Structure formats: C-alpha cells, structure tokens
Amino acid sequence: MSESVLDEHIYPRLPVFLQNAACWVYGKKESRARFGKLFDQYLRSLMDSEKWSASEIEAYRDEKLRGLIRHAYDHVPYYRNRWKALKIAPNDIRSRRDLEKLPILTKEDVRQNLDQLLADGVSPRDVIFKHTSGTTGKALHFYVSRDSVAFQWAVWWRHRLRFGLQPGAWHANFTGKRVVPLAQQSPPYWRWNRPMRQALLNMHHLTPWKIGSVVEFLNAHSFEFYSGYPSIIHALALTAREAGLKLTSRPRAVVTGAENVLDFQRRDIAEFTGALLTDQYGCSEGCGNASHCPNLVYHEDFEFGILEGAERDPGDPARSILCTGFSSPAFPFIRYEVGDAGVWQGEADGCSCGRQSRVLLRIEGRKDDYVITPEGARIMRFDYIFKDALNVRESQVVQRHLGGVVVRVLRRPAYSQKDEEQIRRQFQLWISPALAVDFEYVDEIERERNGKFRAVVSCLSPRAA
C-alpha cells in the first residue's frame, strides 16, 4: 500500500469497511498502471520470446544493450560524465562481454547522484518516484519509467503462467505493509483488494493468538495461489504448525520473491500448503529478473535486462550480481550492484525445459534471523522502517532479549535526535507498539566471515525463538 492510502493518522482509525474501500481505491489505481493494454501487449510478446533460440536471444540482448548505452551517453549526465572521464565511448560497448569495461554503479552512487541519473528532458508525468531500503537499512530513492511498471508485471506473470496461474485469479498476498492495523485484536485480520483479486494479510497478525482465525479464513476461500515474501509465508506455516492447525483449502502454488528462499522455509511451506513453491528473483529498482521454469530452475528474463556476475573472492563460485536494465530509460541502471550473489550455469549447458536463456544455479540473497515481538509475531523484514531514513548510512536490528531490540546505526553527518525519534516511532507503527527500541551508534557494522551483511541478528536461544 502507498503511504497516501495507509496514512498513519487516518487509515488505522477507519472502520473495516472503509479500510477495504481504501484498499479498493489503491487496487484500482495500481491495476490500471500494471494491467492495461500495455501489459497485454508485453505479455503476448514475452510468451513468444521465451521460445527463442540462443542466437536470437544474443542478438536481441546485444541490440538492446547498444541502444541503452548510446541513450545513457547522450542523455544521462551521470553516465556521460563518468564514461568520458574514463575515455569510454558508446562504440566500445557492443555486446554483453563488453560490459566489464564499464564501472560498477553502487547504491551509494545512486544516493549521491539522483538528479544526474535522470535522463535529460524527462517529464514528471513520465516517471514514478520510488523509494526502498532493501534489507540493508539504507534508504534509496530513484525513478522508474512509467511504462516499465506494466513490463515488469508482464515478466512476473509470464513466470506465473508457467505454473497454470492466470491473470485475474484470486490469491492471498502476505505482506509486511500494515493493511490491518497493529492494534486490531479481533478478526478480520485481512483486507480485500478486489480490483487486483487479492486478500491481504500482513505479517504482524501471524501470531499464536490470532493464527486460528487466519487459517480458518484461508480454509473458507478457494485461493488459486499465495504470494509474498517467503519469510512471511514461512511464519504462517510455522505458527500454524505449532498450533496444530492444518490447511484444508489448499492453493495450487505459492509464488515468492524479493528474498532468498531457504531450504527449511521451502520444506515447511510445502508441508503446510501442499503446494509447489516457485520463486522469481528481482529487485525494487526493476533492472533485472530471473524466474523459475517448471523445473524450478532460475532463467534470466533477458528481455528485462542483463544479469552479470562480478568476482567477489578468488575461488568463490558465487559472483556479485550486477543488473543492467532495459525497461526504464528515464533512469537507467547500468552494471548496478544489487548486493546479492549468484552462481551461473556454464553457457554450454542447457535446461531440460527447453528455454535457452541463461541459467542461475542458485541465488545467494541475504540470510537473516527474525525478531519476536511481544505479541508473538516473527518479523524478518524491516525495510519499511528505514525507507525514508536518509540520514542513516547503514543499520542492523539486533534482538538480545524478548521484548526489545537494539538498532545499530551508522550515521550520516546530518543525523540528529529527530531521526532517532522518527525511527522509534516507525517501529511502533510498523512492527509493534509494545516493542522496546534502543539505539547503538557505531563506526562500522561488522560483516560475516564470508563478507555478507546481516540486517537482522537474533541472539535469543533456540528455545526462546
């Protein structure tokens, strides 16, 4: 939900029927942006292009890349200035293999050069301003071309079509957004987004005291599939299993994204739902994507952009994922380091599904613990907290005892007491009004021995967790 719909002062105070009406308004607006005529055109084209041969894919990809590089050089000040300084001209980049000649674009580069990354002459009507923090607790603002929204959703629905799911199918969406206010203590713990055929259930109510009502609701409806973050759907499965509850109205599939699916999550979700779990990998910036085929193998969605691997450590088969996106020329991401790692299959090897696009054997996203709230909810995602925390360079949420967390913050120079108060208030609004929040200011947030960042750390004993 957008902040305009989920206004912290108005929405939580509305009666349930008006909250459902607000979800309807949001859904109507979003369905127009995502599922109009452009979506239909893009989806038909994508259903055709996934049948292409390897040579057709290569020709398409390299042509799109050359056009993107020329556009960025001619119209995007950041790239033009940086490449000129490095004596790189558009004709130097003719194919995917030439990309390594270009410098890597980091999240910090985007933060420091927001206006310079916007193409010349772009009208505000042609772009959407977006913000995210991912799992690192660092706010990131950027733009996307308005038409790219429909293209991204067409890519995602091509993935779902591979598993027999059709646009317009009713489904349950498990989200971290506060569609049901945290203070609500009686059913319904769900809201309806009818224009997008969704029942919305947020993570905060998947608690031992409420899970019976949630499972009863799911059993009372024939949802074609479940969608959402794997960590939230896993919290549903785990909490229901601990309560001895079973799902009798089972979905055809569970569709996840945005996080790495861990083996134990896949096992527990499959056991609870009885459904196949299929995943797609992408990022909020919308510059690269990979989706499961029916063999549950990740195929690069080459029409959307190029996923490239950059070496991290000598001898490590996992390479840092860099994305070069084709669909948003107004604010292009070129060789953008997303923060995850992947292991690619050799190009000579194919997939028995017959698709010729490049294959990722695995994607190593960030693997984090979860925080237990005083209400009993398991919370793994805190990106909503830091989405607008521009004075936070980096953050980490640590739970050392039940009932509270410590937010470890690496500050920017402008950080003040006002920022701390705002973050504490966001925890109360988004996570739990009863959770104690303390702050620890540090000069560095340590990485794991393998160099990975952990956004959430639990120090609780396994019994307490």
C-alpha positions in Angstrom: 0.0 0.0 0.0 1.1 3.5 -0.7 1.6 5.9 2.2 -1.2 8.1 0.9 -3.6 5.2 1.4 -2.0 3.9 4.6 -1.9 7.2 6.3 -0.8 6.6 9.9 -3.3 9.0 11.3 -6.4 8.2 9.3 -6.4 4.6 7.9 -6.0 2.8 11.3 -8.9 4.7 12.7 -11.3 3.8 9.9 -13.9 1.1 10.3 -13.0 -2.2 8.5 -15.4 -1.5 5.6 -13.7 1.8 4.9 -10.3 0.2 5.1 -11.5 -2.2 2.5 -12.7 0.7 0.4 -9.3 2.4 0.7 -7.7 -0.9 -0.5 -10.1 -0.9 -3.4 -9.1 2.6 -4.4 -5.4 1.7 -4.2 -6.1 -1.6 -6.1 -8.0 0.2 -8.9 -5.1 2.7 -9.3 -2.4 0.0 -9.3 -4.3 -2.3 -11.6 -4.6 0.5 -14.2 -0.8 1.0 -14.1 0.0 -2.7 -14.1 -2.6 -4.4 -16.2 -3.8 -2.2 -19.0 -3.3 -2.6 -22.8 0.5 -2.3 -22.5 0.5 -5.3 -20.1 -1.4 -7.4 -22.6 1.0 -6.5 -25.4 4.1 -7.1 -23.3 2.8 -10.5 -22.1 2.0 -11.7 -25.6 5.5 -10.7 -26.8 7.2 -12.3 -23.8 5.3 -15.6 -24.3 6.8 -15.6 -27.8 10.3 -14.6 -27.0 10.8 -17.2 -24.3 10.8 -19.7 -27.2 13.7 -18.1 -28.9 17.0 -19.8 -29.8 20.2 -18.9 -28.1 21.4 -17.0 -31.1 18.1 -15.0 -31.3 18.4 -14.1 -27.6 22.0 -13.0 -28.0 21.1 -10.8 -31.0 18.2 -9.2 -29.1 20.2 -8.6 -26.0 23.2 -7.0 -27.7 21.0 -4.8 -29.8 19.1 -3.6 -26.7 22.4 -3.1 -24.9 23.9 -0.9 -27.6 20.8 1.2 -27.7 20.8 1.7 -23.9 24.5 2.6 -23.9 24.1 5.2 -26.6 21.0 6.6 -24.9 22.8 6.8 -21.5 25.8 8.5 -23.0 23.7 11.1 -25.0 21.0 11.8 -22.4 22.1 10.8 -18.8 24.6 13.3 -17.3 26.0 10.8 -14.7 27.0 8.2 -17.3 28.2 10.7 -19.9 30.5 12.5 -17.4 31.8 9.3 -15.8 32.4 7.5 -19.0 34.1 10.5 -20.7 36.5 10.7 -17.7 37.4 7.1 -18.3 37.7 7.6 -22.0 34.8 5.2 -22.8 32.7 5.8 -25.9 29.4 4.1 -26.8 31.0 2.2 -29.6 33.3 0.4 -27.1 30.2 -1.5 -25.8 28.9 -3.8 -28.5 27.9 -6.9 -26.5 27.3 -8.3 -23.0 31.0 -9.3 -22.8 32.0 -5.6 -23.2 30.1 -4.6 -20.1 33.1 -5.2 -17.9 34.7 -2.2 -19.5 32.2 0.0 -17.6 32.4 0.9 -13.9 30.1 -0.6 -11.4 27.1 1.5 -10.2 26.7 1.2 -6.4 23.7 2.1 -4.2 25.8 5.0 -2.8 26.4 6.3 -6.3 22.6 6.4 -6.8 22.1 8.2 -3.5 24.7 10.8 -4.3 23.7 11.4 -7.9 19.9 11.1 -8.0 19.3 14.1 -10.3 22.3 13.3 -12.6 20.9 9.8 -13.2 17.6 11.1 -14.6 17.7 11.4 -18.4 17.6 14.9 -20.0 14.1 16.3 -20.7 12.2 13.7 -18.8 8.8 15.0 -17.8 7.5 14.2 -14.2 4.5 12.7 -15.9 6.7 10.0 -17.5 8.3 8.7 -14.3 7.3 7.4 -10.9 9.4 8.3 -7.8 10.1 5.3 -5.7 12.0 4.6 -2.5 13.2 1.5 -0.8 15.8 0.3 1.7 16.0 -3.3 0.7 17.4 -5.4 3.6 20.4 -3.2 4.4 18.5 -0.5 6.3 19.8 2.2 3.9 17.2 4.4 2.2 17.4 4.5 -1.6 15.4 6.9 -3.8 15.1 6.6 -7.6 12.8 6.9 -10.5 11.3 4.4 -12.9 9.8 5.0 -16.4 6.0 4.8 -16.0 5.7 2.2 -18.9 8.2 -0.1 -17.2 5.7 -1.0 -14.4 3.5 -2.9 -16.9 6.5 -4.6 -18.4 7.8 -5.7 -15.1 4.4 -7.2 -14.2 4.2 -8.9 -17.6 7.6 -10.6 -16.8 6.3 -11.7 -13.4 3.0 -13.0 -14.9 4.9 -14.9 -17.6 6.5 -16.7 -14.7 3.2 -17.5 -13.1 1.7 -18.7 -16.3 4.3 -21.5 -16.4 2.6 -22.9 -13.4 -1.0 -22.7 -14.6 -1.9 -19.4 -12.9 -3.9 -16.9 -14.9 -4.1 -13.1 -14.5 -7.3 -12.3 -12.5 -7.0 -15.4 -10.3 -7.9 -14.8 -6.7 -5.0 -15.1 -4.3 -3.8 -14.4 -0.8 -1.0 -11.9 -0.6 1.2 -12.0 2.5 2.8 -8.6 3.1 4.8 -6.5 5.6 2.6 -3.5 5.0 0.1 -2.5 7.7 -3.1 -3.3 5.8 -4.6 -4.5 9.1 -3.6 -2.1 11.9 -1.4 -3.5 14.6 -3.8 -2.6 17.4 -6.6 -4.8 16.0 -7.2 -7.7 18.4 -10.2 -9.4 16.8 -10.9 -10.7 13.3 -10.9 -10.0 10.4 -7.1 -10.0 10.2 -7.3 -9.5 6.5 -8.4 -6.9 4.0 -9.7 -7.1 0.4 -8.1 -5.6 -2.7 -10.8 -6.7 -5.1 -9.6 -4.9 -8.3 -6.4 -7.0 -8.0 -8.2 -10.1 -6.8 -6.2 -10.2 -3.5 -6.9 -10.9 0.1 -4.2 -9.0 2.0 -2.7 -10.4 5.2 0.1 -8.7 7.0 2.9 -10.4 9.0 2.1 -8.7 12.2 -1.0 -10.8 12.8 0.5 -14.2 12.2 0.8 -14.7 16.0 -0.1 -17.7 18.2 -3.2 -15.9 19.5 -4.5 -15.0 16.0 -3.4 -17.8 13.8 -6.5 -19.8 14.3 -8.7 -17.1 12.7 -6.2 -16.6 9.9 -6.2 -20.4 9.0 -10.0 -20.5 9.3 -10.2 -17.6 6.8 -7.8 -19.3 4.4 -9.8 -22.6 4.6 -13.0 -20.7 3.9 -11.8 -19.4 0.5 -10.5 -21.1 -2.6 -7.4 -19.1 -3.4 -5.7 -20.1 -6.5 -2.3 -19.2 -5.1 -0.4 -17.5 -2.3 2.1 -14.8 -3.0 4.6 -12.8 -0.9 7.9 -12.8 0.9 9.0 -16.3 1.7 9.8 -15.3 5.3 6.2 -14.1 5.9 4.6 -17.2 4.3 7.0 -19.3 6.4 5.9 -17.5 9.5 2.3 -18.5 8.6 3.3 -22.2 8.1 5.4 -22.4 11.3 2.9 -20.7 13.6 0.1 -22.8 12.2 2.1 -26.0 12.7 2.9 -25.1 16.2 -0.8 -24.5 16.9 -1.7 -27.9 15.4 -3.6 -26.3 12.5 -4.0 -27.7 9.0 -4.8 -26.1 5.7 -7.8 -27.9 4.0 -8.4 -25.4 1.2 -5.0 -25.6 -0.5 -3.6 -23.2 -3.2 -2.3 -24.6 -6.5 1.1 -22.8 -6.0 3.0 -20.5 -3.7 4.8 -17.7 -5.5 7.6 -15.9 -3.7 10.1 -13.2 -4.5 12.4 -10.5 -3.1 14.2 -12.8 -0.6 16.3 -15.9 -0.9 14.2 -19.0 -0.2 15.9 -21.1 2.4 15.7 -24.9 2.3 13.8 -25.2 5.6 11.4 -22.4 4.5 10.6 -24.3 1.3 10.1 -27.6 3.2 7.8 -26.1 5.9 5.7 -24.1 3.4 5.3 -27.2 1.1 4.3 -29.3 4.1 1.7 -26.8 5.3 0.2 -25.8 1.9 0.7 -29.0 -0.1 1.6 -26.6 -3.0 4.5 -26.2 -5.2 6.7 -23.2 -4.3 8.1 -21.3 -7.2 10.3 -18.2 -7.0 11.4 -15.2 -9.0 14.4 -13.1 -8.3 14.4 -9.4 -8.9 14.9 -6.0 -7.1 12.8 -3.0 -6.4 14.9 -0.9 -8.8 13.4 -3.0 -11.7 16.6 -3.6 -13.6 17.0 -7.4 -13.7 15.0 -10.5 -13.1 15.2 -14.3 -13.1 12.3 -16.7 -12.9 11.8 -20.3 -12.2 10.8 -22.6 -15.1 8.7 -25.7 -14.3 12.0 -27.5 -13.4 12.4 -24.8 -10.6 15.5 -23.5 -12.3 16.2 -19.8 -12.5 16.2 -18.5 -16.1 17.4 -14.9 -16.8 14.5 -12.8 -18.1 16.7 -11.4 -20.9 14.0 -9.1 -22.3 14.0 -7.2 -19.0 17.8 -6.8 -18.6 21.2 -8.4 -18.2 22.3 -10.2 -15.0 26.0 -10.2 -14.9 28.4 -11.7 -12.3 31.4 -9.9 -10.9 34.1 -11.8 -8.9 34.0 -11.3 -5.2 36.7 -13.6 -3.8 39.2 -15.7 -5.8 37.9 -19.3 -5.9 34.4 -18.4 -4.8 31.9 -19.7 -7.5 29.3 -17.1 -6.3 29.7 -13.8 -8.0 28.2 -10.4 -7.1 25.1 -9.8 -9.2 25.2 -6.7 -11.4 22.0 -5.6 -13.3 21.7 -3.6 -16.5 18.0 -2.9 -17.1 16.3 -2.2 -20.5 12.9 -1.1 -19.4 13.4 2.2 -17.7 15.4 4.6 -20.0 14.3 7.6 -17.9 16.5 6.4 -15.0 18.7 3.6 -16.3 20.6 1.3 -14.0 23.8 0.0 -15.8 26.0 -2.5 -14.0 24.2 -1.9 -10.8 25.4 -3.9 -7.8 22.2 -5.1 -6.1 24.0 -6.7 -3.1 23.3 -10.4 -3.7 25.3 -13.1 -5.3 24.6 -15.8 -7.9 26.2 -18.9 -9.3 25.7 -19.3 -13.1 25.5 -22.5 -15.1 28.0 -22.9 -17.9 26.7 -21.5 -21.1 27.2 -24.8 -22.9 24.8 -26.5 -20.5 21.1 -26.2 -21.1 17.9 -26.8 -19.1 15.6 -29.7 -20.0 12.7 -27.3 -20.1 13.9 -26.2 -23.5 14.4 -22.5 -22.7 17.6 -21.1 -24.0 18.0 -18.1 -21.7 21.0 -18.2 -19.2 20.5 -20.2 -16.1 21.4 -19.4 -12.5 22.0 -22.5 -10.4 21.4 -20.6 -7.2 21.0 -17.1 -5.8 22.5 -16.2 -2.5 20.4 -13.4 -1.0 20.9 -12.2 2.4 20.1 -14.7 5.1 18.8 -13.0 8.3 17.3 -14.0 11.6 13.9 -12.8 12.8 12.7 -10.7 15.7 10.0 -11.9 18.0 7.6 -9.2 19.0 5.8 -9.1 22.4 2.7 -10.2 20.5 4.5 -13.3 19.3 4.9 -12.3 15.6 8.1 -13.3 13.9 9.4 -10.3 11.9 12.3 -10.7 9.4 11.8 -7.6 7.2 12.4 -4.1 8.5 12.9 -2.2 5.2 9.7 -0.3 5.8 11.3 1.3 8.9 14.2 2.8 7.0 12.7 3.7 3.7 12.9 7.4 4.3 15.8 7.4 6.8 18.1 9.3 4.5 20.5 10.2 7.4 21.1 6.6 8.1 24.1 5.2 6.2 23.5 1.7 7.4 21.6 -0.1 10.1 21.2 -3.5 11.8 18.4 -4.7 14.1 19.6 -7.0 16.9 17.4 -8.8 19.4 19.3 -9.8 22.6 16.2 -10.4 24.8 12.5 -10.9 24.4 10.5 -7.6 24.4 13.1 -5.4 22.8 15.6 -4.7 20.1 18.7 -2.7 19.6 19.1 -0.7 16.4 22.7 -0.3 15.5 23.1 2.8 13.3 26.0 4.1 11.2 25.0 7.7 10.9 25.4 10.3 8.2 26.6 13.8 9.3 23.1 15.3 9.4 21.7 12.6 11.7 20.1 14.0 14.8 17.8 13.2 17.7 14.9 13.8 15.4 16.0 10.9 13.2 16.2 8.6 16.3 12.7 9.6 17.4 11.3 9.0 13.9 12.8 5.5 13.6 11.5 4.6 17.1 8.0 5.9 16.0 8.2 3.8 12.8 8.9 0.7 14.9 5.8 1.4 16.9 3.7 1.9 13.8 5.1 -0.9 11.6 6.3 -3.6 14.0 4.8 -3.4 17.5 3.8 -0.6 19.8 5.0 -2.7 22.8 8.5 -3.4 21.5 11.3 -1.6 23.3 13.7 0.0 20.9 17.2 1.1 22.0 19.9 2.6 19.8 23.6 1.9 19.5 25.7 4.2 17.3 28.7 2.6 15.7 31.5 3.5 13.3 31.1 0.2 11.4 28.6 -2.7 11.2 30.7 -5.9 11.0 30.3 -8.3 8.2 30.2 -12.1 8.4 33.4 -14.0 7.8 32.2 -14.5 4.2 31.8 -10.7 3.8 28.0 -10.8 3.9 25.9 -8.2 5.7 23.2 -9.3 8.1 20.3 -6.8 8.6 18.7 -8.8 11.4 20.5 -10.7 14.1 18.9 -12.7 16.9 20.8 -13.6 20.0 18.0 -15.5 21.5 18.4 -19.1 22.4 16.6 -21.6 20.0 14.1 -22.3 22.8 13.2 -18.7 23.2 13.0 -18.2 19.4 
